[in-house]
Amino acid sequence: MGMLRCSRCGRRRRGYDQGGGVRRWRHQDFGCRRVEMVAVMPRVDCPECGVVVAQVPWARPGSRFTRDFETECAWLMTVADQKTVSGFLHVAWGDRGRHRP
């Protein structure tokens, strides 16, 4: 395992392990199909932040959504109300970011 970036401070750090699990991020739908990014994420050992998940280019630290999805959602909130955006993106506010089928 080579050098990775700490998801908290962004500094390059040595890999710690393979992370022990799969992580998922909701992405923009493709037509009427729901899209998720799925990856086994390694962890890094950062002297300042401790052992944390490595940074990924498609999502902010701790987010369950990709940057593109968050950007689309933020833009839609400027032109529509929360109920409309919720229905359009198939997300619900107040349930810790999980979508409703």
N, C-alpha and C positions, 0 to 999 in steps of 0.2 A: 504494500500500500504506500503510495507516494504522498506528496504534500497536498493537503486539502485546506480549505478555508474554514475558520471557526464561524459558525452561524451568528454568533453574538458580536464579536469584535471585528471580524473580517480578516484577521491576520492569518497568514499561511502557517499551518501546523502539521505535525506528523499524525498519520492515522492511528487510531486507538484500537478499533475492532470493526466488524462488519455491521454493528448496530443491533443485531438480533431481532429484526422485524421489518415488515413491509410498511411503508408510509404511502398515503394517498392524498392527492390534491385535486379538487374539483377544477375542471377547465371549462372553457366555453363549449357549448353544445355544437355538434356537427350536424346541421339540419335538425332532425328531431331525435337524434341520438345523444345521450349523455356521454360526456368524455371525462375520464379521470386519468391523471398521471399517476403511475404506480412505480415505486422504486424501493429497493433495499438500500437503505442509507447508512453509510459508514459513519462512525463517530470519530472525533478528533480529541486529543488531549491538549487543552489550552491551559497554560500556567495561570492566566488571569481568570478564565471563565469555567475551568474544570473540564470534565468529559462531557461534550455536547455533540449533537448531530452536526455533520458537515453542512456547509452552506450549499444551496442549490441556486442556479441562475433563474429558475422559473417561479420561485415563491419566496416570500419574506419569511424570516424566522418565526416559527410558531403558527403560521397560517395554514389553514386547511384548503386554501384556494390558490390558484396560480395568479401571478401578477396580472396577466391578461384578463382573467375573470374579474379580479378586483377593480381593474381600470374600467372595464365595460360596465360593471355595476355602479361605480361612482359616477360615470358619465350619464348613465340612464337616470340616476337619482336627480340629476340637474334638469331633466326634461320631463320626468314623470313622477307620480306619487309612489309611495312605498308599496302599496297593494299591487299596482300595475307592474312594477319592477319585480316584485316577488313572484307574480304569476308568469312573467316573461322568462325569468331566469330559473324558475323552479327552485327557489330558496325561500326560507322563512326566517324572519328575524325573531330572536328570543328563544331559539332552541339550540343554542350553542353552535350554530353554523351548519347543522345537519339539514339536508334537504328533506322534503316530504315527497313521497312517491306520488 
